[in-house]
Amino acid sequence: MMNSLFKHRKKALTSELFSIGMGKCLNLQEQIDLFQRTVQSDLPKHFKSSYDLSEYLSKSIFVSSIGSNDYINNYLQPNLYNTSKHYPPQPFAQLLVDALSQGFERLYSLGARKIVMFEIGPIGCIPSIIRKVRNKHNGQCMEEINQIVSLFNQGLPALLKNLTSTLQGSTFVLGQANFLGDDAIKHPSKYGLIDSETPCCITWENGTSGCIPLLPPCPHAYQHFFWDAFHLTETVYSVIATRCFNDASFCSPFNIKQLIQL
C-alpha cells in the first residue's frame, strides 16, 4: 500500500500538480525549468556580469497564482483521477504546500528573492462547478468545496514565513485573494459589478467551460466577475492588483509598493 501511494505521489508531483491551462499543461517544475533556461542561457547576454544579473533578479518581483487546477481539474474530478481516493483533503493540501515549497526553494536558487503568492480563490463559486449542480444548490456557492480549498490557503502563511526566515535575503508575500473573491461574488456592487454568476463570453457546455471561439462576448465585460466558466474579468484582476499594490493588509507583510523599496 505504501509503495502504491508513493508511486501516485511521484506521478502527481511530476505531471498533474500545479499544472496550468487546458490542453497542454505545464506543471510547476516545468515552468521553473523554462525560467532556469532563461536565467542560464538568455539573460546573461543582456548583462555585463553575473553580479549584475543577480542584482537584477534580486530586485525583480515574482508573482505566483497557482494551484486551482489541482482541485478543479484533478482532486474534484473523481471520475477521471483517483487523487481524492488516495488523499483526504488535509493531506492533499499539504502535498500541494510541500510541492510549492520545493518550487519556491528552486526559484530562490535561481536568483529570485521577492516572491508574491496569491491564495486560491473560492472555486466552489465558479460557473464550471455550480452550474453542474445548480438543481442541488440553487446556484449558490458550494461551500464544502471552498472548505476543502481553504486547507491549502491555511497552509500558506506558515510556509511563506518559514521560507522568508530560512532563505537569506528573501521576502515572501501572501496575497489574500480568497476573501476578496468571495466578497465580490456575494456583494458585487461593492466592487462596481452587476453580475457575479454569469460568464461574459458564450461558453461550451452551457456555461461550464471555455469561451466558444469567434462568438461575441457580453457588451459590458467590466460589469461581470467571470469572463468564462473559470477565469475572472479584467475588472476583477485590476481590483486585486490595485489592492496588492497599495494595501499591506491584502498583500502582507508588504504591499507591492513597499516590496519595491526593499
N, C-alpha and C positions, 0 to 999 in steps of 0.2 A: 504493500500500500504506500509506504513512504517513497519507494522508488517511482511509483506511478505519479505521485504528487510532484516529485522532483522534476520528472520529465515534463509535466504540464507547466510547471512554474518556468522552466527554462524556455519552453516554446513561447509562453506568453511574453516573457521579458524581451525576447529577441524578435518577435514578429507581430504580436497583437497589442501589447500595452503601449499606451501613449502614441497611437497612430493618428494621423490627421487626414481629413478629407474622405471622399468616397472614391472607389476605384482603386488606383494605385496609391497605397498609403505609405507614409514614411514614419516609422516609429521614432521614439526619442533618440535612440542611439544612432540611427541612420541620419537624422537631422544634424546631430553633432559631428558625425563623420564628414558631412558636407562642410560644416564650419571649420573643422580641422584642416580639410583640404584648402579652404580659403586662406586660413591663417598661415599655413606652411608653404603654399605654392603661389597664391595670388597677391596677397597683401604685401609681402616683402618687396615686391617690385616698386611699391609706391613710398617706401621709407628708406632713409639713408642708412639706418642701422637697426639691429634687433631691439635696441633700447628704445628707439623712437616708436617702433611698432608696439612694444609692450606698454609704453606710456599711452599710446592711442587706445589700446584695448582696455586699459585700466580706467580710462575716463569715459569709455562708452557705456551705455545703458542697455542691458539685455532684458527684453520683456518676454515672459513666458505665460501663455494661456493654453493649458493642455490638460488632458485627462477626461474630458467629457465623452469622447468617443469610446473610451474604455468601458463606460457604462452604457451609453446609448446603443453602440454597435457591437457590444460584447456581453457584458455582465447581465444586461436586461434583455438579452436575446437567448433564452434558454433552449429554444428550438434549433438554434444554429451553433451555439457554443456551450460547452459543459462547464464553463468557469464557475457559474453560480452553484453548481452541484459539488464542486471541489472546495469552494471557499465561501464561508458565511460572510456577511457584509463587512464586519470589522477586520478579519484577516485579509480580505481583498483590498480594503482601503489601505492597510499597512503595506501590502505588496506594492501598491502604486506609490506610496510615500517613499518606500525604500528604493524603488526604481528611479524616482525623481531625485533622491539624494545622490545616487550614483551618477546620474546625468549632470547635476549641478557641480559635483566634485570634478567631473571631467571637463566641464566648461571652465572651471577655475584653473585647472591645469593648463588650459589653452590660452589663458590670459584674461578671462572675464573676471571682473571684480565687483561690478554693480549689477545686481540681478533683481528684477521685479517679477514676482509670481502672483498671478491672479487666481482667486478661488474659482472652482467650478460653479456655474450659475445654477438656478433652480430648474434643472432639466425635467423635473416632474411637471413642469408647466408648459413645455414646448409643444407646438401643434402635432409634431410627429408622434408624440406619446398620447396626449389627452384625446386627440381626435379618434384614435383607435379604440378607446374605451369610453367614449362620450356617454353612451347609454348607462354606464355604471357610475360615472362620476359627474354627470350633468355638465360637462365641460369645465369642471373645476380642476385645479392642480391636484396631481396625485402626490399627496404629502408623504406617503410611505416611500416613494422614490426619492423625494427630496431628503428624507431622513437617512436613507442609505448613502446618498452622495455627501451628506453633511459629515459623515465619518471621515471621509478623505479631507475635507476642508478643516476639520478639527485637528488633524494631524499636522497641518502646515505651520502654525505659529511656532511650535517647539522645534520642528525641523529647521526652519529658516533661522531661528535664534541660535540653534546649535551650530549651524554652518557658519554663521557670522562670527561666532566665538572661536571656532576651531580653524577656520581658513583665514590666515593672516591677511589683513588688508581688504577683506571682503565686506560687502554690505548687501544683505538680502532684505527685500521689502515685500510685504504682503499687501496685495490689492483685494479689498473686501467686496468683491463683485457680487457675491451671492445675495447679501441683504438688499443691495441696490436693485438688483434684477427682480427679486421677489416683491419689493415695494413698488417698483414701476409697473409690474404686471397687475398688482392688486389695486394700485392707486395711480393709474396712468396720467390723470390730469395734473398731478403734481410735477410731472416731467414734460408737460406740453403735448402729451399723447392723447389720442382718442380711442385707438383700437389696440388692445394688448393681447388679442386672441387670434386674429385672422392674419395669415401670411399676406404680405403685399403682392407678391407675384402669384401667378396661377401655377400651382404645383401638380406634380404627378400624384396619383393615388389619393385624390380627394383631400388635398391639403396636408398630406402626411410625409411628403418627400421634397425633392429639389424642384427648382423652377423648370417649367416647360420652355425650351428654347424658342425664341422669336415671338412669343406672345407678350403683349404689352402688360407691364405691371400696373399696380394701382396708381391713380393720378397724384396721390398725396402720400408718398412714402414716409415723409417726415412725421406723419401722424400715427404711424404704426410702430409697434415694438418689434414685430417679427418681419424679416424680409422674406424668408421661406419657412419651411417647417422646422428648421434647425437654428438658423442664424439670425442675428439682430440687424436692425437697420442702422444706417449711418448716424441717425439722430441719437440712438441709444449708445452707440460706441463713442460718440462725441461727448455725451454726458459722463461716461465712465472715464474717458481720457482727461476731461477738464477737472473732474473731481480728484483724480490721481495726481494731476499736475499741481493742484493748489491746496488740497486738503490732507493734512497729515493724520487725520483720524480715519480717512478712507484708505490711503496708502501709507502704511506705517512700518517702521518708526519714522520714516522720512517720506515726504511727497517728492515728486519728480523735481520740482524747483529746488528743493533742499538737496536732493541727491546729486544734482549737477554740481553743486558747490563743494561737495566732499572731495 
